[in-house]
Amino acid sequence: MEWNKTKTIFILAFLILDIFLAIEFYELQYKTDYEIMKEATIEEKLAVENITYKKKLPEVEGKSFYITAKSKEFTLEELPKNQTLVLSSSSSSFRSLNMKFDNPLPIPETNLENRINQILKDHILYGDKYQYWYTDEVSKNIICIQRYGGRNIFQSKDDHIGMVIFQVEKNQIVGYEQSLLEDIKEVEEKESAVPALKAIEALYNKNFLTANSEVKNIQYGYYTHIPLTNQQILAPTWHITVETDTEETKDFYVNALEGDVLQSTQ
């Protein structure tokens, strides 16, 4: 009887010891896995999901700052020659011009960007403040955006706060819509911009970057999250273009000071 009791005690003791060791092992394994996960860099996380980007990312020299601006009021007296104003009201001033060329301008088959930038300078009021951005694949219209300090002022076509949209018909520019930001001022508080990789990381943390996608382009400029009627406040912003594994292109905007995602096409 004594031996049976002793044997039972040993079995229970070893069973308790096994349970204790199993718990310790589980906690140690969990802690190790957690530490590995916590210590993984954004480069490693992106690599695991085959999310690629250019290894040489752009850098921002000097300090970054918010800017303020107001929408220009165009007057009849300053309208260009050889162009006709398409009137939408009887007002003598306009925040957005809608113009038609008396003689449409042909679109070249090569060097489109250079040609459009020259058309801006030759035919558009304050044309040296704009630059070719992209051609709309559906309408074939040509989108140009305003620049400040050598940086693009990013926006959507619907916002239209500092933009020239060339209207294209039969491979000719027949007219355009124009808006302009003026009295641009820098807000005094200046800070260092977050690196481009941090902006990519912000998209990853918000689950905007899916596996097997590619960051096709990343540019530093300005963006207004909520366009106002007249006065605008624009944040220094990273504009990031992403191509998914289904070849869909998406645009994202990340505040270059706060690191917050401002807008996406999702």
C-alpha angles and dihedrals in degrees: 000000000000091000092051091051091048092048091051091050091051091049091050092046093051090045091053090046091051091050091048092049092047091053091047091048092049093050092047092049092047091049091048093049091046092050091049091049092046093049095049111116123228088251090058093046092051092047092053090056093040093242106157134197138166110285092220103063123186119264130210116229119210126354129331126222144175117256132208127208142161132225113259121241107222117209131210091243094063099047115125122255123250089034132099124220114229100217120219095173141005093257120126093217131051135194089199124036122210108195137176123206113234086214113031116231120236118235114230121232092224136037091022095165094052092046093050092049088053092049088052091055095043103041111019128078108251086359093162088070092066136066136193111268110171146318117251107240094211105041095025087224116147117237121209125179135201121254134209126193090353091305130111121248098222122209144139122265090248093058093052098176100141108008146113117212113192112209112222128203126169091349093306132108103237099172147328148221118231137190128170138199116217140175089044112186133181118234108238098233106089127188139172115270119240111254119264090249090057089055089053089048090054089058091047093051090051091051092244091127112072126197117282093018125134131219099226100181141001125189135175118228142110133297137179112216094197113026113215131210096256118339114061133198113200126192126213101256145185111226109205125190115200130189114205126214087263090057092250114148119222131182125214134183123207124188105245093211103039099030091227123142105246103182143351138184090239 
